[in-house]
Amino acid sequence: MKIAAAQIKPVKGDILKNIEKHKTVINAAAHHNVDLMIFPELSITGYEPELAKQLSIHYEDPVLDIFQKMADENKISITVGMPVKSDDQVFISSIIFQPGKRRDVYLKRNLFSTETGIFSKGENFCQLEILQNKVSLAICYDLSDPMHSQEAYQVGSDIYTASVLNSVNGVDEDLVKLSNIAKTYHMHVVMANFTGESGGYECAGKSSVWNNNGSLLGQLNRENEGLLILNMENNQVEKIYIN
């Protein structure tokens, strides 16, 4: 199995331009036979909480149908970040597209203090099974809740993925947390982050992969968009820069 962290520079609030950017990166991943790819937090809109309510959609909105088509055609599972609405609530979500399956959604369970007045908390845990690997999904502040990674371990996850927005000021702390999760629970860990600017933050890039002993296997740079691809068969990592 190959799993990729997608590192992109978002266009503030522009769903269609960001979808085009996602398509480019997905096509690159398909060329390298990736089985699962993880995009950063709120990747379709950028991390823009003040715009989230007006940009939010139902997770089955047709504007995202292209990702199901690409998942089916390339036999690749894809998670993208989007603000989604249900009744009068707005959630931070990872929307999940898998070949031949109906799309699904994971709603962020742990909110940062600046998000609590805008977003609602999700309640469910999310684990995918892909090519006999069990993959748990986390969104940014989820990884700061010890119960979240512990639950991933308790349900037998082999891989823990984190879709994040991490700034240059905050990334190092989260890199340590993710390494510790890998080491404590013997899971591979994959983190996908933005580069550029989003939500007023200078994003850190440094999308990363750790082995199940907590050792860093690979990391992208701060500036460029691209893919960090982990081959689970041999613990080898490949870096693909898009620009």
C-alpha positions in Angstrom: 0.0 0.0 0.0 1.1 3.5 -0.8 -0.2 6.5 1.2 0.5 10.1 0.3 0.3 13.4 2.2 -0.7 16.2 -0.2 0.9 19.6 0.6 -0.8 22.5 -1.2 -1.0 26.2 -1.2 -4.7 27.1 -0.9 -6.5 29.9 -2.6 -8.6 31.7 0.0 -12.3 30.8 -0.2 -12.1 29.8 -3.9 -13.7 26.3 -4.1 -13.3 25.8 -7.8 -9.7 26.9 -8.0 -8.8 24.7 -5.1 -10.6 21.8 -6.7 -8.4 22.2 -9.8 -5.4 22.3 -7.6 -6.5 19.0 -5.9 -7.0 17.4 -9.3 -3.5 18.2 -10.4 -2.1 16.6 -7.2 -4.4 13.6 -7.4 -3.3 13.0 -11.0 0.4 13.1 -9.8 -0.4 10.6 -7.1 -2.2 8.3 -9.5 0.9 8.3 -11.7 2.9 7.0 -8.7 0.3 4.3 -7.9 -0.8 5.8 -4.6 -3.7 4.0 -2.9 -4.7 6.7 -0.3 -4.0 10.4 -0.2 -4.7 12.8 2.6 -5.2 16.6 2.1 -4.8 19.3 4.8 -7.5 20.6 7.0 -10.2 22.5 5.0 -8.2 22.1 1.9 -11.0 22.9 -0.5 -11.6 26.4 0.9 -8.3 27.1 2.8 -8.4 27.4 6.6 -10.7 30.5 6.7 -13.1 30.2 9.7 -14.7 33.6 9.1 -15.8 32.3 5.6 -16.8 28.8 6.7 -20.5 29.4 7.2 -21.0 31.0 3.8 -18.8 28.4 2.0 -20.2 25.3 3.8 -22.0 22.7 1.8 -23.6 19.3 2.5 -20.9 16.6 2.3 -22.7 15.0 -0.7 -22.9 18.2 -2.7 -22.4 17.6 -6.5 -19.6 20.2 -6.6 -17.3 17.4 -5.2 -18.4 14.7 -7.6 -15.2 14.9 -9.5 -13.4 13.3 -6.6 -15.6 10.2 -6.7 -14.9 10.0 -10.4 -11.1 10.3 -9.9 -11.3 7.7 -7.1 -13.2 5.3 -9.2 -11.0 5.8 -12.4 -7.7 5.6 -10.5 -8.6 3.1 -7.8 -7.4 5.6 -5.2 -9.0 6.7 -1.9 -9.0 10.4 -1.3 -9.8 12.6 1.7 -10.4 16.3 1.2 -11.1 19.1 3.8 -14.3 21.1 3.7 -16.6 23.0 6.0 -19.9 21.1 5.9 -23.3 22.0 7.2 -26.0 19.9 8.8 -29.2 21.8 9.8 -27.9 25.0 11.5 -24.5 23.5 12.4 -21.2 23.8 10.6 -18.4 21.3 11.0 -14.8 20.9 9.9 -14.7 17.7 7.9 -12.7 15.3 6.0 -14.8 14.0 3.1 -13.8 10.5 2.0 -14.0 9.1 -1.5 -13.2 5.5 -2.1 -13.4 3.5 -5.3 -16.8 2.0 -5.8 -18.2 3.2 -2.5 -20.6 5.9 -1.4 -18.7 9.0 -0.1 -18.4 9.3 3.7 -17.4 12.1 6.1 -15.5 12.4 9.3 -16.3 15.5 11.5 -13.5 17.0 13.6 -14.1 16.0 17.2 -11.7 18.4 19.0 -11.9 22.1 18.3 -9.2 24.7 18.9 -10.4 27.6 21.2 -10.7 30.0 18.2 -13.0 27.5 16.4 -15.6 26.9 19.1 -17.8 29.8 18.3 -18.0 29.0 14.7 -18.0 25.2 14.4 -19.7 22.3 16.1 -17.9 19.2 17.4 -18.3 15.9 15.6 -18.9 12.8 17.7 -17.8 9.7 15.7 -14.4 8.1 15.2 -13.3 7.3 11.7 -11.3 4.3 10.6 -10.9 3.2 7.0 -9.8 -0.3 5.8 -7.7 -0.1 2.6 -5.8 -3.1 1.2 -5.9 -4.8 4.6 -4.5 -1.7 6.4 -6.6 0.1 9.0 -6.3 3.8 8.8 -7.6 6.3 11.4 -8.3 9.9 10.4 -7.6 13.0 12.6 -8.1 16.6 11.8 -5.5 19.0 13.4 -6.5 19.6 17.0 -7.7 16.0 17.3 -4.1 15.0 17.6 -3.8 17.1 20.8 -6.4 14.9 22.5 -4.7 11.8 23.9 -7.9 9.9 23.8 -8.1 10.2 20.0 -4.9 8.5 19.2 -5.5 6.0 22.0 -8.8 5.1 20.4 -7.0 4.6 17.0 -4.8 2.1 18.8 -7.6 0.3 20.5 -9.5 -0.3 17.3 -6.3 -1.8 15.7 -5.2 1.0 13.4 -1.9 0.5 11.5 -1.8 4.1 10.3 -2.8 7.4 11.9 -3.3 10.4 9.5 -3.5 14.0 10.5 -4.9 16.7 8.1 -3.7 20.0 9.6 -3.1 23.6 9.3 0.2 24.2 11.1 1.9 27.6 11.2 5.6 28.2 11.4 5.2 29.0 15.1 3.2 25.8 15.9 4.5 23.1 13.7 7.4 21.9 15.8 5.2 21.1 18.8 2.9 19.0 16.7 5.7 17.2 15.0 6.8 16.0 18.4 3.3 14.9 19.3 2.9 12.9 16.1 6.2 11.2 16.6 5.2 10.3 20.1 1.9 8.9 18.8 3.8 6.7 16.4 6.2 5.5 19.0 3.6 4.9 21.8 1.1 3.0 19.7 3.4 1.5 17.0 1.4 3.1 14.2 2.8 4.7 11.0 1.8 8.4 11.1 1.2 10.7 8.1 0.7 14.4 8.4 -0.5 16.7 5.5 -0.1 20.5 5.9 -0.5 23.7 3.9 2.3 25.8 2.5 1.8 29.5 1.8 -0.7 31.6 3.8 -4.1 30.7 5.1 -6.4 32.1 7.7 -3.9 34.7 8.6 -1.3 32.1 9.4 2.1 31.6 7.7 1.9 27.9 7.0 4.8 25.7 7.8 4.7 23.0 5.1 6.8 20.1 6.4 4.3 17.5 5.7 5.8 14.4 7.3 5.8 10.6 7.7 6.9 8.5 10.7 7.4 4.8 11.0 5.8 2.8 13.7 8.7 3.3 16.0 8.3 7.1 15.9 11.3 7.8 13.6 10.9 10.4 10.9 11.0 8.7 7.5 10.6 11.8 5.3 9.4 15.4 5.3 8.6 18.0 2.5 10.1 21.5 2.6 8.3 24.6 3.8 7.8 26.3 0.4 6.6 23.9 -2.3 3.4 22.0 -3.1 3.8 18.3 -3.6 3.4 14.8 -2.4 5.1 12.8 0.3 4.5 9.1 -0.5 5.0 6.3 2.0 5.3 2.7 0.7 4.1 0.5 3.5 5.8 -2.5 2.1 9.3 -1.3 2.5 9.1 1.9 4.7 10.5 3.9 1.8 9.4 7.5 1.2 9.3 9.4 -2.1 9.1 13.2 -2.4 7.3 14.7 -5.4 7.3 18.5 -5.8 4.6 19.9 -8.0 6.1 23.4 -8.3 
